[in-house]
Amino acid sequence: MKTLLNIIWLVFGGFWLALGYFAAGVICCLLIITIPWGIASFRIAAYTLWPFGRTVVDKPGGSGVFSLLGNVVWLLVAGIWIAIGHVVTAFAMAITIIGIPLAIANLKLIPVSLMPLGKQIVPTSAPFVAAYR
């Protein structure tokens, strides 16, 4: 079922969302100081391509001062606009019965789009990250 939902997601919006996150990652990596946001954007792009069967968790030790400051800057510059885009897209997807799981997945992307630093994407079969990898 996850594979079917992922394929439907990919066709009806996931590809374009991932492409947007990928483009933002490339732009962020062009500037030296914004590389952490670029890496986070690439991580979100991969998650956006195939969201069903994966979830976002906090990295162990990943919520430090620099991560918090980076997330505040991201929230003010881009995060709020991306979150509004996810809400609008989720509303459009929720119009049909088939689109309701897609809308829920779109809403699931809002927390990581608001605060991407200090997060990790893991399979839902193992929602807890090992402290040492």
Secondary structure by P-SEA (a helix, b strand, c coil): caaaaaaaaaaccaaaaaaaaaaaaaaaaacccaaaaaaaaaaaaaaaaccccbbbbbccccccaaaaaaaaaaaaccaaaaaaaaaaaaaaaaccccaaaaaaaaaaacccccccccbbbbccccccccccc
